[in-house]
Amino acid sequence: MAYHKVNADQRAQGHSPYLDNDDLQATALELEWDMEKELEEPGFDHFRLDGAVQHHLGNSQSPDLDLEPIQPSTSPKGRFQRLQEDPDYISHYTRQAPKNNRCNFFQILKVFCTALIVFIFGIVIGYYSGKKCPSPPASPEPNNPHTYHEILKEIKAENIQQIYRDLLQLSREDDVDTAMKILVQWTSYGLEDVQLVNYSVLLDLPGSTSNTITLKNSGECFYPDGQQCNRGTKTLHSQDLLYSYAAYSAKGTLEAELVDIQYGTIEDLIRIQAITNVTKKIALLKLGQSPLLYKLSLLEDAGFGGVLLYVDPCDLPKTTDLADKAFMVSLNSGGDPSTPGYASIDGSYRHHRLNLTTLLVQPVSAVLAKKLISVPENSVRKDRCVPLQLPSTEKKIISLNIQSVTTYRTISNVIGYLKGTVFPDRYVLIGSHHSSLNTSSGQEWASSTAIITAFIQALMLKVKRGWRPDRTIVFCSWGGTSFGNIGSYEWAEDLKRVLQRNVVAYVSLHNPVRGNSTLRPIASPSLQQLTAESQSFNCVEKTKCPGSNVSSVQIQGDSDYFINHLGVPATQFSYEDINKSENSSFLSEALFPVHATKTEELDPSFKLHETIAKLTGQVTLQIANEPVLPFNALDIALEVQNSLKVLIGDKVDASQLLAVASQLRDTAELFQSDEMRPANDPKERAPIRVRMLNDVLQSLEKSFLVQQAPPGLYRNILYRLDEKTNQFSVLLEALEHYKLHQSNETIQAALSEVLNSISSAQVYFKAGLDVFETTLAGKK
């Protein structure tokens, strides 16, 4: 297996034996014998069959009647069946005729052996005839909606609340200790294979004293939250104050003029550069509208030397009071900065990178932003919120001092496996994260960990009664999330070749309860229909069910690597507060300090946590157990067309893109009607076609990964920036780049990337159809 070759030395660290056990290899060889005739048909080279159905693992625990056709007993024309059905088989094989005396000897020996066997067999029958035959082992419980309901009803709000409160006791412990206690808890519920996977990674941590901002006009010195430096308060050395910083920022001191660039859009930059020279100046930047890393890359290119980052109070929900809070952000795009693009394992070459940008970046509170721009208190209108803005007539000189420290620390992941019975080599990942050194993120990590733990608890109650999923479910609790999804990146880079072939979907539990007013489901296009159906399923017993509002937008958290490097379909449910601000996108990049009781104030009964757990569990169970993966090929084609409809303008000729997108839709419709419909009918289902179909469905979104994307933008172009933006984000960025540099080259490059992605997907669908047609013709 690929994992054995790539990382055999890591087994001692606790990687799952399911990734490289000999049973899977043996079963794969058996399937090669069963399929050799079908694979020899012309046209099969258009299609790559990544894995093999684990036939012998599913024999003893067969699912219900709907799954019967995928058992090996019904597999058409196995190797030995073909030999027996061929009447001329002996004529293909000749050998020298034996001599008569040898023939007579062997005939006598044959008669003697036959008589001896019959005699022994008669004795055995006589011995056991008087014994009572043991009853056959009970067959496992089937996979159906009733089974899912029985599992999900075991998820209760009071259980999640108790787990949550237990986890809060770990908030001040080391990352490895926290991960170990999560491992012990998962194991205590019966999860059979739980591993602790450690990586030594480069972190950027706060120094012994807080960063400072000094207003040179008045000589006043401030901490990031707005406190004056000379105030001897107890919060001076608090963790919240120390962790009000930008991880991986440049270090040092910069004294320069403060320039208000609002949200740092292309229009803002063009406006500012027209009136002043921005070289080595400090930008006053609002978080929101677009990814922070993208905006910082624009400021760096423009020549700025530093950035003061804040959240405008007008962009926050009215129920949130964070005006006097500074926060943390990470400038790391993903993974260990010392091992970019590869795993942090022993022997890897390490780049000791002190910072990931030339900018000195410091997050500050809205209170401090008001002081810097001298907003009088009586100017704030009570009837509406007035966005903060530095008067153009004022010139502010500030001194920015940043002193964070880079050091190597151990980040731990907890990985648990519930092995499947029919397709054990196909993985459904469900991920949360745990506290990792950063206490400024409050206790929100405990919500996600409590939910995934409650789901494990409910699942294992059913497993103890004989049930198992068809596909393997992998439970992941990631470390290092707040520093740039480090734990998930390192684990995925470590097992990249295996995961590319085996991962079916990723279900995210990142920060699931960040508000209490709106349920916000997010899913990749192929999973939107399943996500909407699961939302309806969960609210059957409720009087008021929310409408289907599933979208495919960029989401925060550890799903990043799986979406953007592996092309894995992903989904996430979360509760948020209603916010009508048009600038509120990407505010979740800020990690505000949250006190321990905040979560229980948002959800005192933990009913919201229960809802998220059941929605997440419903989606996970369906993906893990449906014979045909519940992915929708046509929804991908429709998403592509919708993203191109708004791309008609003077600078872009989208005619060729629209033509290829139309072909993609036609092929997807044919694929869905001709292949997915019969595969979902148990009467028409054929095992080889189901496996081939699932392999096609599993890789639907891989065609849409572009080679390069601007910082902060997804490489998977099926995801939009936000609900208001319909265009492909890489094309949107290219048009913005044109406005700034008046160069058409970026637009043409982005158009080529998108065109190649759509064309690749069209070829992929077409090749899949060709394989099915060829296989069917061969059988006829």
KOLVO-712050 format. One record per residue (C-alpha): residue in three letters; y negated, z negated, x negated. Coordinates in pm, whole numbers, plus 50000, padded with zeros to 5 digits. Last residue first. Layout:
BEGIN
ALAYZX;...
***
This chain:
BEGIN
LYS508355237152399;LYS508215209452142;GLY506415231951896;ALA503865242252159;LEU503065205652230;THR502605198051860;THR500405228551813;GLU498225219852112;PHE497855183751997;VAL496955194551644;ASP494415219951765;LEU492735193851985;GLY492345170251690;ALA490945198251476;LYS488385205851747;PHE487275169551766;TYR486855167851387;VAL485075201451371;GLN482565189551632;ALA482085156451449;SER481395175051124;SER478895197751301;ILE477055167451439;SER476935150851099;ASN475975182950916;LEU473095188751157;VAL471875152851116;GLU471885154650737;SER470305189450740;LEU467525177550969;ALA466855148250735;ALA466535171450434;GLN464235194950626;ILE462005166450737;THR461815151750386;GLU460745185350240;ASN457925191150489;SER455355172250283;GLN452025160150421;HIS452535126850239;LEU451765101250508;LYS452205122050823;TYR455305138750677;HIS456855104950604;GLU456455095550971;LEU458305127451069;ALA461055118750821;GLU461265083250959;LEU461825096651311;LEU464465120351178;VAL466315091851007;SER465985070451322;PHE467635096251548;GLN465235097851839;ASN465385076552153;THR463005048652054;LYS461995024252326;GLU465295005352323;ASP465094999451947;LEU465725015851609;ARG468475038251744;TYR472155036751648;LEU474175069051645;ILE472645076651304;ASN475075054051118;ARG473215050350788;TYR471085024350963;LEU467455019550862;GLY466304989250660;PRO465605009150345;PRO465485046750415;ALA468885063050476;GLN471205081050236;GLN474615097350270;VAL474605099950648;LEU477345082950852;PHE477795102051179;SER481235116451108;LYS482715081451093;GLU481955075751462;LEU485105090951613;SER487485076551353;GLN489475053051576;LEU489595078751856;VAL491385104151637;ASP493905078351513;ASN494415066851871;LEU495205102351981;MET497765106951704;ARG499465074351798;VAL499455083052166;ARG500735118352094;ILE503685104651896;PRO504545079852169;ALA504385103552469;ARG502495092252781;GLU502915113653091;LYS504365087153324;PRO502305059253165;ASP499065077953246;ASN496425068852986;ALA497725095652751;PRO497445121353030;ARG493695114353069;MET492895110552698;GLU494235144352591;ASP493165171952830;SER490215155253005;GLN488715135952714;PHE489305162952456;LEU487925189952684;GLU484805169452753;ALA484445161752380;THR484755198752295;ASP482035208252543;ARG479795179952421;LEU480195189752058;GLN479415225952142;SER476185214652310;ALA475315193452006;VAL475795224251784;ALA473365244052000;LEU470875215352018;LEU470825212051640;GLN470315249551599;SER467385249151842;ALA465785218051693;ASP462985235151505;VAL460855205851391;LYS457205204151286;ASP455645217751604;GLY457705196551839;ILE460985192852028;LEU462885162151914;VAL462865143852245;LYS466025161552363;LEU467795154552033;SER468625117852087;ASN469835125152440;GLN472175151952308;VAL473685128552048;GLU474145100752302;LEU475895125252536;ALA478315135652261;ILE479095099252182;ASP479595091352550;LEU482115119852571;ALA484425103752318;ASN484795071152510;PHE486835044152341;PRO489365022452524;LEU492065027052256;VAL495215040652421;PRO498025015252455;GLU495374988852552;ASN496124956252374;ALA493684948752091;ILE490744968052238;GLN491274951452574;LEU491694916752424;THR488544919452212;VAL486394931352503;GLN487574903052729;GLY487194877052454;THR483594886952382;LEU482734885452750;LYS484574852252785;ALA482904836552482;ILE479464849152582;THR479894834252929;GLU481114801052790;HIS478134799052555;LEU475834805452850;LYS477624777953043;PHE476964753452759;SER475674728253019;PRO472504720852822;ASP471934757352723;LEU468454762052577;GLU467914724652525;GLU471404721552380;THR470584748752129;LYS467304732352028;THR468794697551974;ALA469434701351601;HIS465964713851515;VAL465454750651441;PRO463784762651122;PHE462854799151170;LEU464934827251023;ALA462794858651059;GLU464774890951090;SER465054882451460;LEU461544896351503;PHE463094930851460;SER461684944451787;SER458934923251944;ASN456134948651908;GLU456174962652261;SER455744927552396;LYS457494921552727;ASN459634893152602;ILE462394878152813;ASP464324852052618;GLU467664861652467;TYR471374857452540;SER473854876252325;PHE476764900652355;GLN477844922752064;THR479734955352012;ALA480954976251721;PRO482615009951657;VAL483595012951286;GLY481825039151073;LEU483045022550751;HIS479795020350555;ASN477115016550822;ILE478925000151114;PHE481414978850921;TYR478834969050662;ASP476234958550919;SER478494939151157;ASP477544908650952;GLY474244902051123;GLN471274918551287;ILE471494946651539;GLN470224982451534;VAL470284997451880;SER473015012752096;SER472235000452447;VAL474094983852734;ASN471944977053039;SER474554975353316;GLY473034955253595;PRO473264917753600;CYS475654901453848;LYS474364876454101;THR476794858054326;LYS479234849754051;GLU483024852254074;VAL483114888653969;CYS480624881853686;ASN483064885253396;PHE484554918353507;SER481104934353542;GLN480194926053182;SER483604937953068;GLU482994971453242;ALA479624975353067;THR481154967752728;LEU484024991952789;GLN481585019752881;GLN479355013152581;LEU482205012852330;SER482055049152207;PRO478255047852202;SER478045017151974;ALA477454985452167;ILE474704960552245;PRO474804936452539;ARG471664915952613;LEU471994888052868;THR468494876752959;SER466934842653032;ASN468454816352806;GLY467344823352451;ARG468854827152103;VAL472404821452226;PRO474824845352047;ASN473414842351692;HIS475894867651546;LEU479084868851752;SER480064904551665;VAL483124924451775;TYR484194950051513;ALA486534978651602;VAL489664997451488;VAL490014986251127;ASN493105001250957;ARG492255031350743;GLN488795022950617;LEU489794986250610;VAL492574992250359;ARG490395012850127;LYS487474988350150;LEU489354956250083;ASP487024941349819;GLU484014960049956;ALA484774944950298;TRP485114909750155;GLU481944913349949;TYR479894927750235;SER481064901450485;GLY480154872650254;ILE476794886850145;ASN475294894250485;GLY471844895150321;PHE470914859650219;SER471154846250575;THR474784857750605;GLY476014839850292;GLY479324828850443;TRP481314846950709;SER483724833150967;CYS486224860751042;PHE489044862751297;VAL491374892751255;ILE493254904151566;THR496354925151492;ARG497154951351753;ASP499664947252038;PRO498574911752110;ARG501134883852129;TRP502584862952410;GLY505544839252369;ARG504304807252532;LYS502814794652202;VAL500794826752189;LYS499184818152522;LEU497864784652398;MET496934802652075;LEU494534825352257;ALA492594797052422;GLN492084778252092;ILE491134810351910;PHE488504817252176;ALA487144781852142;THR486874787051764;ILE484994820051811;ILE482534802752042;ALA482024771851825;THR481394793451516;SER478774814151696;SER476964783651828;ALA477244764251500;TRP475394792051318;GLU472354784951536;GLN472014750451379;GLY468814754351185;SER468154786150990;SER466114764950751;THR469274747950627;ASN470194776250394;LEU473154766850176;SER475644786650383;SER476114775550740;HIS478814795350917;HIS479124830551047;SER480864847951337;GLY483164878151336;ILE485804894651554;LEU487794921951380;VAL490354943251566;TYR492924954751313;ARG495544982351323;ASP498554977951093;PRO500264954651340;PHE500444982751598;VAL503234971551836;THR503594934251764;GLY500144923551650;LYS499544896251392;LEU496964869351464;TYR495124867551132;GLY492504842951007;ILE489754848850750;VAL487374820950644;ASN484734833950403;SER483264813450119;ILE480174819049900;THR480164803049556;ARG476834801249374;TYR475174820349091;THR471464813649038;THR468094829849100;VAL465144806149131;SER462054807949354;GLN458524802649224;ILE455914821649426;ASN452164815449382;LEU449664836349583;SER445954833749505;ILE443584845249775;ILE440364865549793;LYS439074872350143;LYS436454898850223;GLU435104897850577;THR433414927450747;SER436684942550870;PRO437474911451071;LEU441094900751010;GLN443194905651323;LEU445354882851535;PRO446514896351870;VAL444654882052175;CYS446954865452429;ARG445804865852790;ASP444294842953052;LYS443694813952813;ARG441454832952576;VAL441394821652213;SER437804822152082;ASN437434784352111;GLU439824778451821;PRO437774799051575;VAL439784825751386;SER438944823151016;ILE441224851350886;LEU443004828050646;LYS443004799150893;LYS444554820651167;ALA447294832550927;LEU447954796050839;VAL448584787351204;ALA450694818951249;SER453034804650986;VAL453604820550646;PRO456264842950490;GLN455644850850120;VAL456384883649941;LEU455374890649581;LEU456084928049563;THR458004944249277;THR461164943549487;LEU464794932849451;ASN464174902749230;LEU465714884148936;ARG468534909548903;HIS471334897948674;HIS473484929248700;ARG477134919248691;TYR480124939148565;SER483244929748761;GLY485974911248568;ASP486664885248833;ILE485674897649177;SER482194903549317;ALA483064935049512;TYR481444969149462;GLY478374987549589;PRO475784965949410;THR477444938349206;SER474584915149100;PRO472794919549432;ASP475814904849617;GLY475994921649956;GLY473434937250186;SER469874950650207;ASN468524919950028;LEU464884912050105;SER465884880750293;VAL463494863150527;MET462704826150569;PHE460274809650805;ALA456914792650848;LYS456414771951159;ASP453084761751316;ALA453014790251569;LEU456694786151659;ASP456384775952024;THR458864796852223;THR458914797552604;LYS456034822252610;PRO458224846952421;LEU456854856852079;ASP454864888652013;CYS451504873552112;PRO452064845551859;ASP451854871551579;VAL454694866051333;TYR453714862950967;LEU454164879550628;LEU451784876150336;VAL452514905250102;GLY451874911749733;GLY451034938149474;PHE450294968249695;GLY450685002549534;ALA451315025849831;ASP454965029449728;GLU455394991749747;LEU453714990650087;LEU456015018050220;SER459095000550080;LEU457894968150240;LYS457744985250579;TYR461304998050549;LEU462624964350433;LEU460924947250729;PRO462634969250987;SER460314984051254;GLN458094971851539;GLY457924935651417;LEU456704911651146;LYS452974912451093;LEU451554919950748;LEU448574906550555;ALA448774928450243;ILE447804915049901;LYS446054938949661;LYS447564953849347;THR446394988949440;VAL445024990249797;ASN441925011549729;THR439805010250044;ILE438605029650351;ALA441035058650390;GLN443915038450247;ILE443535013850536;ARG443715039750815;ILE446595059050656;LEU448505026550607;ASP448005015350967;GLU449045049751099;ILE452225048550887;THR452995014551032;GLY452354982350842;TYR452354959851148;GLN448704947951105;ILE447464961250767;ASP445014932950698;VAL444004933850330;LEU443704901450130;GLU441944906149795;ALA443794895649484;GLU445134866949276;LEU448834870349199;THR451154843749061;GLY454824847348966;LYS458104857849118;ALA459194890149289;SER461014884549617;TYR464804880649619;ALA464764855649912;ALA461454854650093;TYR460224818850145;SER459944790150389;TYR463134773450262;LEU461234746650072;LEU459254737150380;ASP462294734550604;GLN464214715650336;SER461594688450331;HIS459644681050014;LEU456214679050170;THR457514669250511;LYS456894632750443;THR453204639450419;GLY450914634050120;ARG448304660250210;ASN446884675849895;CYS448584709449948;GLN447084714650291;GLN449644721250562;GLY449644756750702;ASP453424763150720;PRO453444782650393;TYR451764754150196;PHE448024755850162;CYS445374752049890;GLU441654752149970;GLY439324764549696;SER436774776649952;ASN436434813349859;LYS439614812449647;LEU441944805249942;THR445104792549775;ILE448604800649899;THR451484779149772;ASN455254780849718;SER457064747949771;THR458354726349490;SER461804722749333;GLY462414759949349;PRO463724779249646;LEU466994798449611;ASP467744834649524;LEU471514838749528;LEU473784857749289;VAL477424857249400;SER480704839749311;TYR483144849849584;ASN485634828349773;VAL488264837950033;LEU489764809450236;GLN492764821950432;VAL494214814950777;ASP497674828050866;GLU499404811951163;LEU496594802951399;GLY498154772351564;TYR495134752951690;SER495294730451381;THR494984761351161;TRP491644770451313;GLN490394734851256;VAL491614733450896;LEU489944766950820;ILE486674754950975;LYS486924724150752;MET487424746050447;ALA484434767950534;THR482154737650559;ASP483444724150226;VAL482934757850055;ASP479394760950191;ASP478414726050079;GLU477764700150348;ARG474524693050528;SER475424710850852;LEU478984697150867;GLN478324670951137;LEU476844698751348;LEU480324714051363;ASP481684684951568;ARG478864689251816;TYR479664726251857;ILE483384719551902;GLN482564694752179;GLN480184719052347;ILE482704747352328;ASN485334725352494;GLU482894714752767;ALA482024750952842;LYS485644760752901;ILE487734788952758;GLU491194784052914;LYS490194807953193;LEU489974835252930;ILE493674834352845;GLU494914835053204;HIS492424862353290;TYR493614883953001;THR497214880253120;HIS496204890353472;PRO494364920553334;ASN497574932853165;ASN499564927052846;PRO503114916152923;GLU504634882152846;PRO507284882352580;SER510924887252673;ALA513024855952698;PRO515854855652452;PRO519214866952589;SER521364839952749;PRO524164827052533;CYS527624839552616;LYS529964811952729;LYS532984809852506;GLY536504818752620;SER536164855452528;TYR534874846052184;TYR538244839952021;GLY540074867952200;ILE537424893152109;VAL537544882551744;ILE541364885551736;GLY541234920051894;PHE538664931951637;ILE540924920451356;PHE543864940551493;VAL541734971351564;ILE540324970051210;LEU543814967751058;ALA545114997051266;THR542165018751159;CYS542615009450795;PHE546285019450805;VAL545605052650979;LYS542885061650726;LEU545065052650431;ILE547785075750562;GLN545275104050608;PHE543815097450263;PHE547195101250099;ASN548005133250290;CYS544655149250190;ARG545125139549826;ASN548535156949830;ASN547065187649999;LYS544155193349756;PRO540615190649884;ALA538545221749970;GLN535445225149745;ARG532135218349923;THR529935234950177;TYR526885222550377;HIS524945243450623;SER528115251350815;ILE528565214750891;TYR525245213951090;ASP526115244251301;PRO526255224851627;ASP522765209651563;GLU522285181551815;GLN523855155851583;LEU521545163851293;ARG518495163751516;GLN519465129851657;PHE519745116651302;ARG516115124751215;GLY514615114651547;LYS514305140751815;PRO511905125852066;SER510915089052043;THR512325072252351;SER514175045152165;PRO511155040251937;GLN509125022952208;ILE505875040052304;PRO507245050752642;GLU507695014552753;LEU504015004652735;ASP503355006653106;LEU506654989253169;ASP505434957053007;PRO505404947752641;SER508414947852405;GLN509004917552190;SER512244923552002;ASN511594960451951;GLY507954958451844;LEU508394950551479;HIS511004977851446;HIS508605004351566;GLN505504996351357;VAL503615027551449;ALA502555045051131;GLY499215048250965;ASP496515072750865;LEU497585104651039;ARG495105129950901;PHE494485160951113;HIS493595196551018;ASP496755198550805;PHE498725198151127;GLY497825234151195;PRO501295248051143;GLU504195225151245;GLU505815206450958;LEU504455173151083;GLU506445176551404;LYS509705181851214;GLU509095152450980;MET508115128351256;ASP511115105851284;TRP511765106450909;GLU508095098350839;LEU508305070851101;GLU511095054050906;LEU509045056050587;ALA506085039350760;THR508435012250880;ALA509495004850525;GLN505935003150405;LEU504944980250689;ASP507884957650619;ASP506984956150249;ASN503824936250306;ASP500434948650183;LEU497654940750427;TYR499804917950637;PRO500124894250340;SER496594882750415;HIS494274875050128;GLY494434839250005;GLN492904836749663;ALA496344839449501;ARG496654873349658;GLN493614885149462;ASP495524898549166;ALA496974926549373;ASN493544940749437;VAL493494978549436;LYS497174986449413;HIS498384960649663;TYR495534969449896;ALA496415006049896;MET500005000050000;
***
